[in-house]
């Protein structure tokens, strides 16, 4: 054991342990105030025991003051990254991500599989924590004057749906006829040879993807007309999303996308990421549909 | 309910009135230690590690205002109610009286087991 500390050192160490947990701009001011208050409290403690203030009394008094982290926490409005009401959602998203990544892991080259899988899982957890931190930070800025706004989840954004149809159209042209598109924007130029598709991919696999994209465009058109989701349309949406994901998985296992090795590698990575996002999104949609509360006529009579 | 929960619930009940108790003693400027003594004299002993941070939080929320004074030796930070703090104090006092009356009625008519 080292030399016993004197009263001033003990007070200094305690104050330091409290204020180093506070925002920088508060530290000096709180330290100055707290030092005076702590000293008075300790002197009172010593006087009530008819003693002068010595290290043992100071240590007892500082311990009675509270753990520095608890005292520091009382100085600030706590910031909770994952609030209790979001814990279930966070855990579910983390588990779904881990399961999807594990399911897709056979697509990673064997020698580096376990290492890559671990990195991807940590990346997924990091993304989730960042997402919840941003949400929680935005929530903290709300005041009591920010009133709750009702959101009708079954209402369709017609402009949003129209924008997705246009994106599907652009995607089909860009992937289906890249040479023509390149020539259009480069005033007659021709696509570099290294960007040429593998012939089998272009003739057999790509049209299947287009077929599902077309189905998604039709679904969006129906939504624009109806203006609202219903259970059947939601099931069709998730079914199509999973189908597109499965088509992408098929692409990964069925052969090359491009003739050249380098662009092929990039394409396969992009396809893997797209498939992952689609499965996660489909999982979230399924969870939301299942977890919706039952309307009154579906509640069992015994529980009314 | 487990018997062991009683102190925690009593603490929670007490925690609810700490802000009102603090505001009640800050119509005149007081510094932390002096305020703690004043509250203790009225039977409301609040731990130092709870009271001093609370003063800062209330000041950040605009309920209290403060200034440094050095007239009695070492510098001390004196707190007093701000204009918003006075409004809040009136509002919380009304709420407290309402709750107190309601609880008296509830305990008198439904608390036969309370003895």
Interface residues (C-beta under 8 A of the other chain):
Chain A: X26 X30 X32 X33 X34 X36 X37 X38 X39 X40 X41 X65 X66 X70 X71 X72 X74 X75 X76 X77
Chain B: X31 X32 X33 X47 X48 X49 X50 X52 X53 X54 X56 X57 X60 X74 X75 X76 X77
